[in-house]
């Protein structure tokens, strides 16, 4: 990446949407602009996990303003990520379809593990380098992430379903603050986080950092009221809770340092934070400068190289974990991407989709770890449910669908085949699996694939069918399989 390149991260949080723009220089990112809007989308999620029209509209309007600021940016310069609210929302596709058109860039709904990884990347890159063992806590609107790490390495990551928006709505309805409400909220938070003690025992970290809104807001209020700046202490947190209880409700609350956008979710955030302090016996927590959005920016830098792209490392790890035949995985990947290049060369997104096809091809036999029978079904299930650092939920699902469709009848792929790029990827993967069926490098240079107006055509050089009769027969069977779809497929095997 060249010095001076502008990068942008969009964080679609449950409480706020944020836009961070920075300029890259020799491995560092200089902040150029930061915009935060309190969209409170998490508050628009009903008991049936349906996002209200009003909440979606607030999100679209915010993204329209962000989109105007990002005009002229290229896709590789922007990463937009969505977190717990859109992980939960049953109608997220309705929101995302419009949101991506408005913003002008893809929006990735990331898993809780991926959110935790990016948070740690953001925190660690903005801290002085040290060998200290860190616990990083990020209390979001509807989820709380916890990470154990050292230097730039996140060693353990978990995401828990509690946060400032969810707890404020559930335990502090109509903004009422009582001692009983705080006690109930904290007990509930400890019940959710109890298992975290085994994952992040206090004996394995020396410093606790708090990322994002809640910890930052509490630190600001404490500093404005005479407490030490740059730290949240247990005694300061107890003092703050006492002030809230004495105020009785939001309308009566008067406290220096409290910003208006934090006021509606203050009770929930503070109750979760105090539960964490009690559960982990924390005496003080340091507010961190970095957060999810900075992690997304640094991840954009890493994605410029296979050596640093965490997705590449994840694919290697999955291949090793599930004992994949590396030789066969490489053969299928090489053939699939070579065929894809023949039919997608002019598409501006072909590079991105070729890379994702290559990853799916390298993992196409992941399901054999469970059973060779219906292995592609097992493989699809694994990819839809595995924690895979670097990948968004939609990316993993697309790969799972490619693995599912690599062989067998195509009826199971009916809905996915409405996407032309997916259809192209799937054709190339299926052909690669056929051509590599003998688990040897095939003579695939003699095979040509063409695409025009909804029609795929595969041809071979004269004499190829005689040299590879089994492959020729399999290709003729493949042509028959595609007859039962809306796509046309012909084979001229010579």
C-alpha positions, -999 to +999 in steps of 0.1 A: +000+000+000+013+034-010+019+061+016-008+087+015-036+062+006-069+071+023-087+044+041-122+044+057-140+022+081-178+022+087-190+006+120-228-001+121-231-006+158-263-013+178-262+022+194-241+043+170-229+043+134-194+055+130-172+066+101-134+068+105-112+081+077-074+078+080-043+083+058-018+054+056+019+061+062+045+034+067+023+010+086+005+037+106-028+054+101-033+091+107-069+101+115-083+125+090-120+125+100-143+109+125-181+110+124-204+094+149-242+093+149-265+079+176-287+058+153-299+035+182-307+007+157-306-019+185-336-003+202-356-009+171-353-047+173-386-062+186-391-095+206-394-114+173-360-100+162-375-079+135-360-045+129-386-017+128-391+004+097-382+035+117-349+020+128-340+010+093-349+045+081-326+061+107-298+038+095-304+045+058-304+083+064-271+081+083-255+059+057-265+084+030-245+111+048-216+087+052-219+077+015-216+113+004-184+117+024-169+085+008-176+095-028-146+088-048-132+061-026-125+027-042-139-006-028-105-017-015-102+015+005-134+010+025-145-017+050-180-015+064-190-039+092-222-045+110-225-062+145-249-077+169-282-060+159-278-071+123-265-105+134-299-110+151-323-092+128-344-116+108-351-089+082-314-078+079-313-086+042-341-060+036-320-034+055-287-044+039-299-044+003-310-007+006-281+002+029-254-010+005-269+008-024-271+040-004-235+037+011-220+026-022-199-001-006-205-037+006-215-041+043-203-072+061-223-087+089-194-101+110-195-128+137-190-120+174-155-137+171-146-115+142-158-084+160-137-093+189-106-098+167-110-065+150-116-047+183-083-061+196-065-051+164-078-015+169-068-014+206-034-030+203-023-008+174-030+024+193-012+012+225+025+015+232+043-018+224+046-039+255+047-075+265+019-070+290-009-095+290-041-076+283-078-082+289-098-060+265-135-054+272-158-038+247-194-032+259-215-025+228-252-019+224-263-056+222-231-075+227-200-075+249-167-087+235-138-099+256-103-106+243-071-119+259-040-108+240-004-098+240+012-073+216-008-076+183-019-111+189-055-119+201-052-152+218-087-158+231-119-141+219-155-143+229-187-124+223-216-124+248-252-113+242-255-083+266-249-046+262-259-011+270-289-009+247-303-043+256-298-039+293-312-004+294-343-015+276-348-046+298-339-033+333-342+005+332-375+010+313-386+046+311-352+056+324-359+047+360-328+042+382-333+022+415-310+002+436-331-029+430-329-024+392-291-021+393-289-052+415-311-072+391-292-060+360-259-068+375-270-103+386-283-110+351-251-097+335-230-120+358-251-150+348-244-143+311-206-137+318-200-164+344-184-188+319-161-160+309-142-165+341-129-198+328-119-183+295-103-152+308-091-160+344-075-130+362-043-150+366-037-148+329-037-110+324-022-080+341-040-050+326-076-044+318-086-021+289-120-009+280-129-001+244-157+020+229-186+039+243-195+028+278-160+028+293-151+060+276-183+077+288-178+066+324-142+078+323-152+112+310-179+116+337-155+106+365-128+129+353-153+158+350-163+152+386-128+152+402-117+116+398-084+108+382-085+111+344-077+083+320-089+055+343-121+039+356-117+027+392-140+005+412-147+033+438-154+058+410-179+033+394-196+028+427-199+066+432-214+069+397-240+043+404-249+060+436-254+093+417-277+076+393-298+060+420-301+093+438-313+110+406-340+084+403-345+088+365-329+102+334-349+134+334-336+143+368-300+133+362-275+162+362-239+151+360-209+168+344-193+150+315-224+131+303-231+135+266-266+135+253-261+105+230-250+083+259-278+093+283-305+068+271-282+038+274-262+048+305-280+026+330-275-006+310-239+001+302-229+010+337-246-021+352-228-044+328-195-026+335-199-030+373-208-066+369-175-072+350-156-053+377-171-075+404-169-108+385-132-104+375-122-085+407-110-055+386-097-025+406-092-003+376-098-003+339-080+019+314-100+034+285-084+024+252-082+048+222-086+020+196-118+002+188-136-018+161-133+008+134-095+012+138-092-026+137-111-026+104-087+000+090-056-020+099-073-051+085-076-033+052-038-029+052-033-066+060-056-077+032-032-062+006-009-092+011-014-130+014+013-129+040-007-107+063-043-113+052-059-131+081-084-148+058-055-166+041-041-177+074-076-189+085-079-210+053-045-226+060-055-233+096-089-248+086-071-270+061-047-283+087-074-286+114-097-308+092-068-328+077-075-317+041-054-333+013-033-302+004-023-316-030-058-322-042-070-288-027-043-270-047-052-288-079-089-280-077-081-244-067-057-239-096-081-254-122-112-236-108-095-201-108-080-208-143-115-216-157-130-186-138-104-163-155-117-174-189-153-162-182-149-133-157-118-114-170-137-082-178-157-081-146-143-054-122-150-077-093-134-107-108-102-105-087-122-106-054-145-134-065-116-154-079-099-153-045-130-164-027-135-192-052-099-203-046-105-204-008-137-224-013-119-248-036-091-253-011-117-262+015-140-282-008-132-315+010-135-301+045-166-322+051-147-355+046-134-350+081-168-360+093-178-386+066-171-392+029-208-399+025-225-366+017-192-348+025-203-317+007-233-313+030-210-317+060-185-292+045-212-266+040-224-270+076-189-266+089-183-234+070-216-219+080-209-225+117-171-224+122-153-194+138-132-182+110-112-150+117-112-124+089-144-137+072-178-121+074-209-142+079-220-137+042-185-146+030-186-178+049-221-186+037-211-180+001-182-204+005-205-229+022-229-228-007-200-234-032-189-264-012-225-277-010-229-273-048-196-288-059-213-320-070-247-337-071-280-323-082-284-286-086-319-283-073-305-276-038-288-245-052-319-230-068-320-198-048-282-191-049-281-196-087-300-164-092-267-146-088-247-147-120-213-144-103-221-172-080-233-194-109-199-187-127-180-196-095-200-228-091-196-239-127-158-235-124-157-254-091-178-283-104-157-285-135-125-284-115-137-312-092-146-333-123-113-327-141-093-335-109-114-366-101-083-389-105-064-368-079-038-359-104-031-327-122-053-328-153-046-315-188-069-285-181-052-262-206-070-281-233-103-273-218-120-239-227-150-224-209-170-196-224-200-177-211-225-155-230-261-145-223-269-171-197-251-199-215-220-218-205-201-237-231-171-261-224-150-273-253-118-294-256-091-297-281-093-327-305-083-360-290-088-349-254-118-372-249-099-402-261-071-395-237-095-389-208-126-409-214-138-408-177-135-370-176-153-367-209-182-388-196-184-368-164-185-335-184-214-349-205-232-358-173-226-322-160-243-308-191-274-329-183-274-316-147-275-280-158-305-287-180-327-287-148-317-251-140-324-217-156-288-217-170-279-233-203-248-255-205-234-272-235-203-295-239-183-299-271-160-328-260-137-339-288 
